Amino acid sequence: MERRSALKNIGGLLLAPSLALGKTKSTAKPSLRIAHITDVHLKDKFDAPARFTRCLHHLQQQTPKVDMVLNGGDIVFDMNKENIGTINDQWKLVQNIMKNECSLPVHYCLGNHDIWWYEDDKGQAIYGKKYALDKLQLVKPYYSMVKNGWKIIVLDSVHLDIDNTWYIGKLGDEQLNWLSEELKATDANMPVMVMSHIPILTALLMIEDDIVNKWTMLGGDMHTDTAKIINLFYQHPNVKLCVSGHLHMRDKVVYNNVTYLCNGAVSGAWWEGNRRETAPGYGLIDLYADGTFEEKYVNY
């Protein structure tokens, strides 16, 4: 099942590709300015290397300056069922561009295209998430950090479905318990931002062409454990913002005082134009010491 086929009927309402969608305003100087890039899908085709380089230069020329980059996954074009030569080439391209064209610190989460699920090669040592984790020098696919008074939590939202041939959006018991303990251990006065690849909550799945009387929502397009995560966030009001990608479209949902941003895609429609009304771009987020933030989607 190809990712493009799975998404071909998902629409794009609630979109304002070049505009901030409802800011939370503050007059103070930002504590931290973040560029959220996601769904780069890098490969040596469609002039993608040059266009991604242009995106990196664009975000590094912002004023005030960006402090750090969060990469929300689908770093390479696709590892699913690919041969190892193709996978190596994609990652070599990523490493060369990031080394030569980006001077900012970058923190990553894994997308579904960054995982090697090849049914005939499950015995390989690099099967699954290990290859990408090694390339990114990550011990685990989920982790947290504190930056300028904010806690940033990076989640691993991509897991094998029950038939072990495709993926589903969820945390799983072990990671959900870890997230619960992480939030408990965080000072209640410290604001929290969360990054996942697959959206925890989005309105985009309701937008399809030619609907008759119901929508089709796939477990790989939004977290299937949304209710559990939202309930956990409700217990911790210092969780302010969740960012994701995956759907290559821009939307914003505010629920229980938590803002959920699906921040489009650097690659647009996999480097072949806009994804519906959303042009290629990245999120620009200003985090303030008082827990407020400003955000917008920037076309480069």
Secondary structure as UniProt FT lines:
FT   HELIX           3..7
FT   TURN            8..9
FT   TURN            17..18
FT   STRAND          32..37
FT   TURN            46..47
FT   HELIX           48..60
FT   STRAND          68..71
FT   TURN            80..81
FT   HELIX           84..101
FT   STRAND          106..108
FT   HELIX           112..114
FT   HELIX           119..121
FT   TURN            122..123
FT   TURN            125..127
FT   HELIX           130..136
FT   STRAND          143..147
FT   TURN            148..149
FT   STRAND          150..154
FT   STRAND          158..160
FT   TURN            162..163
FT   STRAND          167..169
FT   HELIX           173..184
FT   TURN            188..189
FT   STRAND          192..195
FT   HELIX           204..206
FT   TURN            219..221
FT   TURN            224..225
FT   HELIX           226..234
FT   TURN            237..238
FT   STRAND          239..244
FT   STRAND          250..255
FT   TURN            256..257
FT   STRAND          258..263
FT   TURN            266..271
FT   TURN            276..277
FT   STRAND          281..287
FT   TURN            289..290
FT   STRAND          293..299
//
